Amino acid sequence: MTSPMISVQNLTKVYRVPERQPGLGASIQSLFKPRYRDVEAVSTINFEIEAGEMVGLIGPNGAGKTTTLKILSGLLYPTYGKATVAGFRPWERSPEYLRRISMVMGNRSALNWDIPPMDSFHVLSKIYKVPTSHYQRNLEALIELLDLHPLLKKPVRNLSLGERMKCELVAGLLYQPDILFLDEPTLGLDVAMQRRLRQFLQIYNREHHVTVILTTHYMADVTALCPRVMLIHHGHLIYDGALQTLAKKLAPFKLVKLQFSTTSTDFKGFITQFANTERLTSENGHHTLRVPRDNVAQLTAKLLETLPIADLSIEDPPIEAVIDQIYEEGRV
Amino acid sequence: MNHQGGWELIKNTWQSWLQHRGFFFLLAFGWMLPLLVYLFIWSAAAGDGSIAGLTQETLAGYYLILILTNQFTYATTNWTVGDTIRMGQISRWLIQPMSPLFHALSAEIAGKVVFMLFSIPVTGLLALIIQPQFNLTWSQGGLFLPAILVAWVLRFFWGYWLALLAFWATRADSLLTLQDTFIFLFGGHLAPLALLPSWMQPWARILPFRYMSAFPVEVLTGHLRHNEILWGFVIQAGWSLTAIILYRLVWSRGVRHYESVGG
């Protein structure tokens, strides 16, 4: 049996945060008697990730997602617990380890802003000791895949956010790391660019069998890329499994959308025949019902049989609504 | 050690800095001015005679070489180290398989080239105007080279370990201002060592600041006897070693304390 690529046991990170009351008096007082508070950003989390898996690490702002990634990439020392990535302890930051990982952050740049990206790529190839022939091959493949040719001669500061993000991905992948930590890579990008980056990551993962942990606030990223999600809330890992299972578990209902052929149809009495069914919206003859999954077949059959239906569709509730529900309640 | 990566980084930083050469030339000009002011003050004090054995011409020679030495040993990079820690920008270097020290060194070396592109011709022009007097010998020149190189090592690592205190105190760069003040007082900027008050001279000989700036100038201009040069090198090497040890100590502790804010 092979050991997992990433293994985390009881990982905990506590930050010591200075705090004071607002106002001049409090600020003078804090000069002489500073106060600190311990904040547990990550609390005894456990998980394992196999080589080649793409896992979405999701949670509200301040949940501990980025702190977890920073520990795994070696940027932070944990307060307690163990973590091994590819057999290394990340925070020892051995050069052999750092050559096997890449961390791409949507809000941080690995590129020098004053010069064209090609110059930064060249420096990175030397820092990561990529043989020239491999560097040329990897670079050409990435440039082709991301359609980067028109951008290579412009200084990075003159690139748009989406163009820069493409270059960040090249910088993070040109030495072919085995493990990729992506911290909100689609942050601030337009829908078309988000879709292109997702397609790229899918292809790259399939071709190179790279292990990926992705943090994001866009559920479209997760649904497109990650068969498995880990949901973190207030530093605790509260769900680890398939996204669809999570949706079913949290939203044991479906949305039935219908339109009547006559505008005056009243179906209030009809709804009361089914337990736990409610009308969510009614507008211009279009209605949305929330129906328990087990009742959907029976309800739609009876609808079609007894009422003048012009159009009908059955949908899962949007994943954003499911996730929002967890963020609100703090539990699965 | 990844020398090839380090060398590429230096070239890369140099290209980047040359984009802003106007800014760096102005910065270099700003550093020259206080030393020129002190040259004119002491020249006026010396008048047609001399002061503590220094004539107008020898003072001009001292200060012109000091201008170049100061530009060479001034560690500009250290002023940005604190910000990179405070703002979390050092994170991108920490996850690269090369010590972040290389980034500081590359900026230093690239910076020297950019600053010297301005300082050498301007100092040469000043020399033509104010006619300094030098008594240069080959042996003084030979000793000047290691003295100025170690002066840079000492000034860089002393400032670097102070800047790394930003791992704990958010505005540790104020300590760099203090370092510059001590260099101004004890490092031969305010006055050549011979002109300092007698109570200050022993302190200047013991503290590290003279060895970051004035010592190479004194070696080159022939102001020191053989045993003074020898002791000067011993003290300079001792302080350099201390600075490197302090850097390693603060770095290893600081990285554990790093909170990588932002993102």
Interface residues (C-beta under 8 A of the other chain):
Chain A: Y15 T66 K70 S73 G74 L75 L76 Y77 R93 P95 E96 L98 R99 I101 M103 M105 N107 R108 S109 A110 N112 D114 I115 D119 S120 H122 V123 L124 K126 I127 Y128 K129 P155 D183
Chain B: N2 Q4 G5 W7 E8 L9 K11 N12 T13 Q15 S16 Q19 H20 G88 Q89 S91 R92 L94 I95 Q96 P97 M98 V255 R256 Y258 E259 S260 G262 G263
